[in-house]
Amino acid sequence: MRSLRRRFEVGCRVVAFALIGWLIGTSIFPAPRRVVERASSSDVLARLPSWTRTPSSAALHATLDAAPSPLGVAWLAALRHAGHVVTWNGAPPASIAVAEPVIAPSGGVRVNVAAPANSRLILADVAGTIDSTRVTRDGLGAGFTVPLSLDSLSLHVDRQPLTVARPNDVAPRAVLVVGDAGWEAKFVAGALEERGWKVVTRFAVAPGVDVRATEQPRIDTASLAAIIAIDSSVGTLGAAVQRFVEQGGGLVLAGSSAGARSVSALAPGSVGPRIRRNVAATDTIGLGTTGYFPVAAVREDAIALERRGSGVTVAARRVGTGRVLQVGYDDSWRWRMAGASGSEAAHREWWSRVVSSVAYAPATLEGEPKIFDAPVVALFGRLGPPRPAPVTSRGGVDSRLLLAIILALLLVEWTSRRLRGLR
């Protein structure tokens, strides 16, 4: 019993002297108090200069409903490298904007945006708001085509701002129109020429007899931006079409041309039986009221772009680095000739958009301005995933409490020794 009591007394003395040593050490080398500086999306940029002057022991935390600008994200990352603990939380809308030139004689910019479903999108430039829309429930994003813009383009996805520069304009190369001599081939070529495209024609007037342009270009991307096949006579071009598409060239297969042996492997689908719309002779004809060959058995790697009832009228597919568009309409000239007022201009615009969607243009990455913005991706990449704010440190234990514990331990030891008759 006495041995156990002596051990208890020694323990009290050891703990008391250990606490005294710890107090002496902390008085010589005091532990810094941890402070957490906080900011929200609206004031994080304004707080950055003052955060830069704070000691590295201070933790920095931002609550974000929108990712900061690239400058803000880079500044926060620099503070982290300087020794600060930098964290963030919140739910900024994950969005990406990409600007690309419209491959057409008139130029322009196409801005594609990926954003959450039901997001409100507003597009503007330095002159003001250009357009706005709302992402549908399927959450596939949205796109804008801007014929003319001043300097950079700014987007707002709800509260999230994005900025993309206007890409350099690209001059399109020639378009080759191949088909039997007829109304459709004539008016497709005419519509494109009226929109400013350089058109080269190759029309068959009899088996084995073609009417060609004086200078027939080579079928490669150095000479052509796209080939438009009006009908199955495209088969006379042979394997050159496939090589052209695989190199990046565009191919439009109109009407029944997708059934030609030399291009059937490139087509987004097979050619179904022709569907004729019942339109009276006195009715105004539109594109939807003309006949068409439906795109049947759409391939797994293709996508249907337009439907009329149960039939697919337009489908697209990637082949190599090129694009193939299958258009079921084979008499769009009726729309131009028998349509309502403005149908002639609409016919020109529609065919120009069709060619522009597949046309080849050489890449010009050197000197290209920033045409891609993904602020939330940059935020994750530089600062990591969202985390809760660090806990604020209140400093060390109160020295008065430690002194009281030391005195209590020494008093207990002294009392125990006195009760055993020791001094």
C-alpha positions as CSV (number, residue, x, y, z in Angstrom):
1,M,0.0,0.0,0.0
2,R,2.8,2.4,0.9
3,S,4.6,1.6,-2.4
4,L,1.5,2.5,-4.4
5,R,1.1,5.7,-2.4
6,R,4.8,6.7,-3.0
7,R,4.3,6.1,-6.8
8,F,1.2,8.3,-6.7
9,E,3.2,11.1,-5.0
10,V,6.1,10.8,-7.5
11,G,3.6,10.9,-10.4
12,C,2.0,14.1,-9.1
13,R,5.5,15.7,-8.8
14,V,6.5,14.6,-12.3
15,V,3.3,15.9,-13.9
16,A,3.6,19.2,-12.0
17,F,7.2,19.7,-13.1
18,A,6.3,18.7,-16.7
19,L,3.6,21.4,-16.8
20,I,6.0,23.9,-15.4
21,G,8.5,23.0,-18.2
22,W,5.8,23.3,-20.8
23,L,4.8,26.7,-19.6
24,I,8.4,27.9,-19.7
25,G,8.7,26.6,-23.3
26,T,5.5,28.2,-24.6
27,S,6.5,31.5,-23.0
28,I,9.8,31.4,-25.0
29,F,8.4,30.0,-28.2
30,P,4.7,31.1,-28.2
31,A,2.4,29.1,-30.6
32,P,0.7,31.5,-33.1
33,R,-3.0,31.8,-32.9
34,R,-4.7,30.5,-36.0
35,V,-7.1,32.9,-37.7
36,V,-9.5,32.1,-40.5
37,E,-10.2,34.9,-43.0
38,R,-13.5,34.5,-44.9
39,A,-14.9,36.0,-48.0
40,S,-17.9,35.5,-50.4
41,S,-18.0,35.6,-54.2
42,S,-18.9,39.2,-54.2
43,D,-15.9,40.4,-52.1
44,V,-13.2,37.8,-52.6
45,L,-11.4,39.9,-55.2
46,A,-11.5,43.0,-53.0
47,R,-10.1,41.0,-50.1
48,L,-7.1,39.5,-52.0
49,P,-4.8,42.5,-51.4
50,S,-5.3,42.5,-47.6
51,W,-5.0,38.7,-47.6
52,T,-1.6,39.0,-49.2
53,R,-0.4,41.1,-46.3
54,T,-1.6,38.7,-43.6
55,P,0.8,36.2,-41.9
56,S,1.0,32.8,-43.5
57,S,-0.5,31.3,-40.3
58,A,-3.8,32.8,-41.3
59,A,-6.2,30.4,-43.2
60,L,-8.2,31.8,-46.1
61,H,-11.6,30.5,-47.0
62,A,-14.0,31.6,-49.7
63,T,-17.7,30.7,-50.0
64,L,-18.5,30.8,-53.7
65,D,-21.7,30.8,-55.7
66,A,-19.6,31.6,-58.8
67,A,-16.0,30.9,-59.6
68,P,-13.7,33.9,-59.5
69,S,-12.0,35.4,-62.5
70,P,-8.8,33.7,-63.8
71,L,-6.8,36.5,-62.0
72,G,-8.6,35.7,-58.7
73,V,-8.0,31.9,-59.0
74,A,-4.3,32.4,-59.9
75,W,-4.0,34.8,-56.9
76,L,-5.5,32.4,-54.5
77,A,-3.2,29.6,-55.8
78,A,-0.2,31.9,-55.3
79,L,-1.3,32.5,-51.7
80,R,-1.5,28.7,-51.2
81,H,2.1,28.3,-52.5
82,A,3.2,31.1,-50.2
83,G,2.1,29.0,-47.2
84,H,-1.5,29.9,-46.5
85,V,-4.1,27.3,-46.1
86,V,-6.6,28.2,-48.9
87,T,-10.0,26.4,-49.1
88,W,-13.3,27.1,-50.6
89,N,-16.9,25.7,-50.7
90,G,-20.1,26.4,-52.5
91,A,-21.8,25.3,-55.7
92,P,-20.8,27.5,-58.7
93,P,-22.6,26.3,-61.9
94,A,-20.3,24.0,-63.8
95,S,-20.2,25.6,-67.3
96,I,-17.9,25.7,-70.3
97,A,-18.0,28.1,-73.2
98,V,-16.2,27.6,-76.6
99,A,-16.1,30.1,-79.4
100,E,-15.3,29.0,-83.0
101,P,-15.4,30.8,-86.3
102,V,-18.3,30.2,-88.6
103,I,-16.8,28.7,-91.8
104,A,-18.8,30.8,-94.2
105,P,-18.0,33.7,-96.6
106,S,-19.9,36.1,-94.3
107,G,-17.8,35.0,-91.3
108,G,-19.2,35.2,-87.7
109,V,-18.8,33.4,-84.4
110,R,-20.5,30.3,-83.0
111,V,-20.5,30.1,-79.2
112,N,-21.4,26.7,-77.7
113,V,-22.1,26.6,-74.0
114,A,-22.4,23.5,-71.7
115,A,-24.3,24.4,-68.6
116,P,-26.7,22.8,-66.0
117,A,-30.3,22.3,-67.0
118,N,-32.6,25.3,-66.6
119,S,-29.7,27.7,-66.4
120,R,-30.3,31.2,-67.8
121,L,-27.7,32.2,-70.4
122,I,-27.0,35.8,-71.4
123,L,-24.5,36.6,-74.2
124,A,-23.1,40.1,-74.6
125,D,-20.1,42.1,-76.0
126,V,-18.8,45.5,-75.2
127,A,-21.7,47.1,-77.0
128,G,-24.4,45.4,-74.9
129,T,-26.5,42.3,-74.7
130,I,-26.7,40.2,-77.9
131,D,-28.9,37.3,-77.0
132,S,-30.2,35.1,-74.2
133,T,-31.8,31.7,-73.7
134,R,-32.4,29.0,-71.1
135,V,-30.9,25.6,-71.1
136,T,-33.5,22.9,-71.6
137,R,-34.2,20.2,-69.0
138,D,-32.0,17.7,-70.8
139,G,-29.1,19.8,-69.8
140,L,-27.3,19.6,-73.2
141,G,-26.4,23.2,-73.2
142,A,-27.1,25.8,-75.9
143,G,-25.5,27.6,-78.8
144,F,-25.4,31.1,-80.3
145,T,-24.4,32.3,-83.8
146,V,-23.2,35.9,-83.8
147,P,-22.8,37.4,-87.3
148,L,-21.0,40.5,-85.9
149,S,-19.4,41.2,-82.5
150,L,-17.1,43.7,-81.0
151,D,-14.0,42.4,-79.2
152,S,-14.5,39.7,-76.6
153,L,-17.8,37.9,-75.9
154,S,-19.0,37.6,-72.3
155,L,-21.5,35.1,-71.0
156,H,-23.4,34.8,-67.8
157,V,-24.6,31.3,-66.7
158,D,-26.9,32.4,-63.9
159,R,-24.3,34.1,-61.6
160,Q,-21.3,32.6,-63.3
161,P,-19.4,34.9,-65.7
162,L,-17.4,33.5,-68.6
163,T,-15.3,35.3,-71.3
164,V,-14.1,34.1,-74.7
165,A,-12.3,36.1,-77.3
166,R,-13.6,36.5,-80.9
167,P,-11.7,33.9,-82.9
168,N,-9.8,34.8,-86.0
169,D,-12.0,34.7,-89.2
170,V,-11.4,31.8,-91.6
171,A,-11.8,32.2,-95.4
172,P,-13.5,29.0,-96.6
173,R,-12.3,27.1,-99.6
174,A,-14.3,26.0,-102.6
175,V,-17.4,23.7,-102.5
176,L,-17.8,21.0,-105.1
177,V,-21.4,20.2,-106.1
178,V,-21.8,16.8,-107.8
179,G,-25.1,15.6,-109.3
180,D,-27.2,15.0,-112.4
181,A,-28.0,18.1,-114.3
182,G,-31.4,19.2,-112.9
183,W,-33.3,21.7,-110.9
184,E,-31.9,20.7,-107.5
185,A,-28.3,20.7,-108.5
186,K,-28.7,24.1,-110.3
187,F,-30.4,25.8,-107.4
188,V,-28.2,24.4,-104.7
189,A,-25.1,25.7,-106.6
190,G,-26.9,29.0,-107.3
191,A,-27.9,29.5,-103.6
192,L,-24.4,29.0,-102.4
193,E,-22.9,31.3,-105.0
194,E,-25.4,34.0,-104.0
195,R,-24.2,33.6,-100.4
196,G,-20.6,34.2,-101.4
197,W,-19.3,30.6,-101.6
198,K,-16.9,29.7,-104.3
199,V,-18.7,26.8,-106.1
200,V,-17.3,24.3,-108.5
201,T,-19.8,22.1,-110.3
202,R,-19.7,18.7,-111.9
203,F,-23.0,17.8,-113.5
204,A,-23.8,14.6,-115.4
205,V,-25.9,15.2,-118.5
206,A,-25.7,11.6,-119.8
207,P,-24.1,8.3,-118.7
208,G,-20.4,8.9,-118.7
209,V,-20.8,12.5,-119.9
210,D,-20.1,15.3,-117.3
211,V,-20.3,19.1,-117.6
212,R,-17.5,20.4,-115.4
213,A,-15.9,23.7,-114.3
214,T,-13.0,24.8,-116.4
215,E,-10.6,24.2,-113.6
216,Q,-11.6,21.0,-111.8
217,P,-9.8,21.1,-108.4
218,R,-8.2,18.1,-106.7
219,I,-10.4,16.3,-104.2
220,D,-8.4,17.2,-101.1
221,T,-8.5,19.6,-98.2
222,A,-5.9,21.9,-99.9
223,S,-8.5,22.8,-102.6
224,L,-12.0,22.0,-101.2
225,A,-13.9,22.7,-98.0
226,A,-16.8,20.4,-98.7
227,I,-18.5,18.2,-101.3
228,I,-22.2,18.2,-101.9
229,A,-23.6,15.1,-103.4
230,I,-27.0,15.8,-105.0
231,D,-27.7,12.2,-106.0
232,S,-26.0,8.8,-106.6
233,S,-23.8,10.2,-109.4
234,V,-21.3,11.0,-106.6
235,G,-20.2,7.4,-107.1
236,T,-18.1,8.5,-110.1
237,L,-15.6,10.1,-107.7
238,G,-14.7,6.8,-106.3
239,A,-12.5,6.4,-103.2
240,A,-11.3,10.0,-103.4
241,V,-14.4,11.1,-101.4
242,Q,-13.5,8.8,-98.4
243,R,-9.9,10.0,-98.4
244,F,-11.1,13.6,-98.5
245,V,-13.4,13.1,-95.5
246,E,-10.9,11.2,-93.4
247,Q,-8.5,14.1,-94.0
248,G,-11.0,16.5,-92.4
249,G,-13.2,17.5,-95.4
250,G,-16.9,17.9,-95.2
251,L,-19.5,15.8,-97.1
252,V,-23.2,16.6,-97.6
253,L,-25.2,13.6,-98.9
254,A,-28.5,14.9,-100.2
255,G,-31.5,12.9,-101.3
256,S,-30.7,9.3,-102.3
257,S,-26.9,10.0,-102.7
258,A,-26.1,8.1,-99.5
259,G,-27.0,4.9,-101.3
260,A,-24.1,5.2,-103.7
261,R,-21.6,2.4,-103.1
262,S,-18.6,4.6,-102.8
263,V,-20.1,6.7,-100.0
264,S,-22.6,4.4,-98.2
265,A,-19.9,3.4,-95.6
266,L,-19.6,7.1,-94.7
267,A,-23.3,7.9,-94.4
268,P,-24.9,8.3,-91.0
269,G,-27.6,5.9,-92.0
270,S,-29.2,4.0,-94.9
271,V,-31.7,5.5,-97.4
272,G,-35.3,4.7,-96.8
273,P,-38.3,4.8,-99.3
274,R,-39.0,8.3,-100.4
275,I,-41.8,10.1,-98.6
276,R,-43.9,12.6,-100.6
277,R,-45.9,15.3,-98.8
278,N,-49.4,15.8,-100.0
279,V,-49.5,19.5,-100.9
280,A,-52.0,21.0,-103.2
281,A,-50.7,23.0,-106.2
282,T,-52.1,26.3,-104.8
283,D,-50.4,25.9,-101.4
284,T,-47.3,27.7,-100.4
285,I,-44.5,25.2,-100.2
286,G,-41.9,25.2,-97.4
287,L,-39.0,22.9,-96.7
288,G,-41.1,20.7,-94.4
289,T,-43.7,20.2,-97.1
290,T,-41.2,18.9,-99.8
291,G,-40.5,15.3,-100.3
292,Y,-37.5,13.5,-98.7
293,F,-35.7,10.3,-98.3
294,P,-35.7,9.4,-94.6
295,V,-32.4,8.4,-93.0
296,A,-33.1,4.8,-92.0
297,A,-31.1,2.7,-89.5
298,V,-29.1,5.6,-88.1
299,R,-25.7,4.3,-87.0
300,E,-24.7,4.1,-83.4
301,D,-22.0,6.8,-83.8
302,A,-24.3,9.1,-85.7
303,I,-26.9,11.6,-84.3
304,A,-30.3,12.5,-85.7
305,L,-30.6,16.3,-86.0
306,E,-34.0,16.7,-87.5
307,R,-37.2,14.7,-87.8
308,R,-40.4,15.0,-89.7
309,G,-43.1,12.8,-88.0
310,S,-41.5,9.4,-87.5
311,G,-38.8,9.9,-90.1
312,V,-35.3,11.3,-89.7
313,T,-34.6,14.0,-92.3
314,V,-31.1,15.1,-91.2
315,A,-28.4,13.1,-89.5
316,A,-24.7,13.7,-88.9
317,R,-21.6,11.6,-88.2
318,R,-17.9,12.0,-87.7
319,V,-15.6,10.0,-90.0
320,G,-11.9,10.4,-89.2
321,T,-11.4,14.1,-88.7
322,G,-14.2,15.1,-91.2
323,R,-17.9,15.4,-90.8
324,V,-20.7,13.9,-92.9
325,L,-24.2,15.3,-93.0
326,Q,-27.0,13.2,-94.6
327,V,-29.9,15.4,-95.7
328,G,-33.0,13.6,-97.0
329,Y,-34.4,16.4,-99.0
330,D,-34.0,16.0,-102.7
331,D,-36.2,18.8,-104.1
332,S,-35.5,21.9,-101.9
333,W,-35.7,23.9,-105.1
334,R,-39.5,23.8,-104.8
335,W,-39.2,25.7,-101.5
336,R,-37.3,28.4,-103.4
337,M,-39.6,28.5,-106.4
338,A,-43.0,28.0,-104.8
339,G,-42.5,29.2,-101.2
340,A,-44.0,32.2,-99.5
341,S,-42.3,35.7,-99.5
342,G,-38.7,35.4,-98.3
343,S,-38.4,31.7,-99.2
344,E,-35.6,32.5,-101.7
345,A,-33.5,34.1,-99.0
346,A,-34.4,31.3,-96.6
347,H,-33.3,28.7,-99.1
348,R,-29.9,30.4,-99.6
349,E,-29.4,30.7,-95.8
350,W,-30.4,27.1,-95.1
351,W,-28.0,25.6,-97.6
352,S,-25.2,27.9,-96.5
353,R,-25.7,26.8,-92.9
354,V,-25.7,23.1,-94.0
355,V,-22.3,23.5,-95.8
356,S,-20.9,25.6,-93.0
357,S,-21.6,22.9,-90.5
358,V,-19.3,20.4,-92.2
359,A,-16.8,22.7,-94.1
360,Y,-13.1,22.1,-93.6
361,A,-10.9,25.0,-92.4
362,P,-7.2,24.8,-91.5
363,A,-6.4,25.0,-87.9
364,T,-4.8,28.4,-86.9
365,L,-3.7,27.8,-83.3
366,E,-0.7,30.0,-83.5
367,G,-1.6,33.4,-82.2
368,E,-5.2,32.3,-81.6
369,P,-6.8,34.3,-78.8
370,K,-8.5,32.5,-75.8
371,I,-11.6,30.9,-77.2
372,F,-12.3,28.5,-74.4
373,D,-13.3,29.2,-70.8
374,A,-14.1,26.8,-68.0
375,P,-13.9,28.7,-64.7
376,V,-15.1,25.9,-62.4
377,V,-12.6,23.5,-64.0
378,A,-9.8,26.0,-63.4
379,L,-11.0,26.5,-59.8
380,F,-10.8,22.7,-59.1
381,G,-7.5,22.4,-60.9
382,R,-5.8,25.2,-58.9
383,L,-7.5,24.9,-55.5
384,G,-8.8,21.4,-55.4
385,P,-12.3,20.2,-54.5
386,P,-14.6,22.2,-52.1
387,R,-13.9,21.7,-48.4
388,P,-15.3,23.1,-45.2
389,A,-13.6,26.1,-43.6
390,P,-10.7,25.3,-41.2
391,V,-11.5,25.6,-37.5
392,T,-10.3,28.8,-35.9
393,S,-7.6,28.1,-33.2
394,R,-8.1,29.9,-29.9
395,G,-4.4,29.7,-29.0
396,G,-2.9,27.6,-26.1
397,V,-4.4,26.6,-22.8
398,D,-4.9,29.4,-20.3
399,S,-1.8,29.6,-18.2
400,R,-3.8,30.4,-15.1
401,L,-5.6,27.1,-15.4
402,L,-2.3,25.3,-15.7
403,L,-0.9,27.1,-12.6
404,A,-3.9,26.0,-10.7
405,I,-3.4,22.4,-11.8
406,I,0.3,22.6,-10.8
407,L,-0.5,23.9,-7.4
408,A,-3.2,21.3,-6.9
409,L,-0.8,18.5,-7.8
410,L,1.9,19.8,-5.5
411,L,-0.6,20.3,-2.7
412,V,-1.9,16.7,-3.1
413,E,1.7,15.4,-3.0
414,W,2.6,17.5,0.1
415,T,-0.6,16.4,1.9
416,S,0.1,12.7,1.1
417,R,3.6,13.0,2.4
418,R,2.5,14.7,5.6
419,L,-0.1,12.1,6.3
420,R,2.6,9.5,6.1
421,G,4.7,11.5,8.6
422,L,7.2,12.8,6.1
423,R,8.3,16.4,5.6
